[in-house]
């Protein structure tokens, strides 16, 4: 907050202080630390722009974008993995409907991560098996009519 208020009169100094604060916050690997680093760098970028240094401001916003992209990748991989595990276990528990929903969630998230791993392979085998069994049951029922 001190640097926010300082930025009104001394944008260059506030920006430098915010960049230092962002460096400190980023070293804290918790989500709050990364979020705080993004906020500090974004505010510093605005102050550098106000101080007449748009090139420095642009570099700071590039860093904010890099931090945000890293978070998106991490969270989408985590969501894909957790959804695949939930799907696999749902299929194994005999709940095909729930398994299909979770498998489709996992596949949506997986699109950006080409190396799926064991859990995805296992989930896909069960997913395909579910549809094969369902289609066979439908064909058998249709033949009886």
C-alpha positions as CSV (number, residue, x, y, z in Angstrom):
1,X,0.0,0.0,0.0
2,X,2.9,2.3,0.8
3,X,4.2,2.0,-2.8
4,X,0.7,2.4,-4.2
5,X,0.4,5.8,-2.5
6,X,4.0,6.7,-3.3
7,X,3.4,5.9,-7.0
8,X,1.2,9.0,-7.3
9,X,4.1,11.3,-6.7
10,X,7.2,9.2,-7.4
11,X,6.2,6.6,-9.9
12,X,9.7,5.6,-10.9
13,X,10.8,5.0,-7.3
14,X,7.6,3.2,-6.5
15,X,8.0,1.0,-9.6
16,X,11.6,0.0,-8.5
17,X,10.4,-0.8,-5.0
18,X,7.5,-2.9,-6.4
19,X,9.9,-4.9,-8.6
20,X,12.0,-5.7,-5.6
21,X,8.9,-6.7,-3.7
22,X,7.8,-8.9,-6.6
23,X,11.2,-10.6,-6.6
24,X,10.8,-11.3,-2.9
25,X,7.1,-12.5,-3.3
26,X,8.0,-14.8,-6.2
27,X,10.7,-16.6,-4.2
28,X,7.7,-17.7,-2.0
29,X,6.5,-20.6,-4.1
30,X,3.0,-20.5,-2.6
31,X,0.2,-19.4,-4.9
32,X,-0.2,-16.2,-2.9
33,X,3.4,-15.4,-3.5
34,X,3.1,-15.8,-7.2
35,X,-0.1,-13.8,-7.3
36,X,1.5,-11.0,-5.2
37,X,4.5,-11.0,-7.6
38,X,2.1,-10.6,-10.6
39,X,0.2,-7.8,-8.8
40,X,3.5,-5.9,-7.9
41,X,4.9,-6.3,-11.4
42,X,1.7,-5.1,-13.0
43,X,1.5,-2.1,-10.8
44,X,5.2,-1.4,-11.3
45,X,4.5,-1.6,-15.1
46,X,1.8,1.0,-14.8
47,X,4.1,3.3,-12.8
48,X,7.0,2.9,-15.3
49,X,4.5,3.9,-18.1
50,X,3.4,6.9,-16.0
51,X,7.1,7.8,-15.5
52,X,7.6,7.8,-19.3
53,X,9.3,4.4,-19.7
54,X,7.0,2.3,-21.8
55,X,9.7,-0.2,-22.8
56,X,10.4,-1.1,-19.2
57,X,6.7,-1.3,-18.5
58,X,6.2,-3.7,-21.4
59,X,9.0,-6.0,-20.1
60,X,7.3,-6.1,-16.7
61,X,4.0,-7.1,-18.3
62,X,5.7,-9.8,-20.3
63,X,7.0,-11.2,-16.9
64,X,3.4,-11.0,-15.5
65,X,2.2,-13.0,-18.6
66,X,5.0,-15.6,-18.1
67,X,4.1,-16.1,-14.5
68,X,0.4,-16.4,-15.4
69,X,1.1,-18.9,-18.2
70,X,3.1,-21.0,-15.8
71,X,0.2,-21.0,-13.4
72,X,-2.3,-21.9,-16.1
73,X,-0.1,-24.8,-17.3
74,X,0.3,-26.1,-13.8
75,X,-3.4,-25.9,-12.9
76,X,-4.6,-27.4,-16.2
77,X,-2.2,-30.3,-15.8
78,X,-3.4,-30.8,-12.2
79,X,-7.1,-30.7,-13.3
80,X,-6.4,-33.1,-16.2
81,X,-4.6,-35.6,-13.9
82,X,-7.2,-35.4,-11.1
83,X,-10.1,-35.8,-13.6
84,X,-8.4,-38.8,-15.3
85,X,-7.8,-40.4,-11.9
86,X,-11.5,-39.8,-10.9
87,X,-12.6,-41.2,-14.2
88,X,-10.4,-44.3,-13.9
89,X,-11.7,-45.0,-10.4
90,X,-15.3,-44.3,-11.3
91,X,-15.1,-46.9,-14.1
92,X,-13.5,-49.4,-11.8
93,X,-16.2,-48.7,-9.2
94,X,-18.8,-49.5,-11.9
95,X,-20.1,-46.0,-12.4
96,X,-19.7,-45.6,-16.1
97,X,-21.8,-42.4,-16.4
98,X,-19.7,-40.6,-13.9
99,X,-16.5,-42.1,-15.4
100,X,-17.5,-40.8,-18.9
101,X,-18.1,-37.3,-17.5
102,X,-14.7,-37.2,-15.7
103,X,-12.9,-38.8,-18.7
104,X,-14.3,-36.1,-21.0
105,X,-13.2,-33.4,-18.6
106,X,-9.7,-34.9,-18.5
107,X,-9.5,-35.1,-22.3
108,X,-10.5,-31.4,-22.6
109,X,-7.7,-30.4,-20.2
110,X,-5.2,-32.9,-21.7
111,X,-5.3,-31.1,-25.1
112,X,-2.5,-28.8,-24.1
113,X,-0.3,-31.5,-22.6
114,X,0.8,-34.1,-25.2
115,X,2.5,-36.6,-22.8
116,X,-0.5,-38.1,-20.9
117,X,1.2,-40.7,-18.8
118,X,0.0,-44.0,-17.2
119,X,-3.2,-42.7,-15.5
120,X,-4.5,-41.3,-18.8
121,X,-3.6,-44.5,-20.7
122,X,-5.5,-46.6,-18.1
123,X,-8.4,-44.2,-18.1
124,X,-8.6,-44.3,-21.9
125,X,-8.6,-48.1,-21.9
126,X,-11.5,-48.1,-19.4
127,X,-13.3,-45.3,-21.3
128,X,-13.1,-47.1,-24.6
129,X,-14.1,-50.4,-22.9
130,X,-17.2,-48.7,-21.5
131,X,-18.4,-47.6,-24.9
132,X,-17.6,-51.0,-26.5
133,X,-19.6,-52.8,-23.8
134,X,-22.5,-50.3,-24.1
135,X,-22.6,-50.6,-27.9
136,X,-22.5,-54.4,-27.7
137,X,-25.4,-54.4,-25.2
138,X,-27.4,-52.1,-27.5
139,X,-26.8,-54.3,-30.5
140,X,-27.7,-57.4,-28.6
141,X,-30.9,-55.8,-27.4
142,X,-31.8,-54.7,-30.9
143,X,-31.3,-58.2,-32.3
144,X,-33.7,-59.7,-29.7
145,X,-36.5,-57.4,-31.0
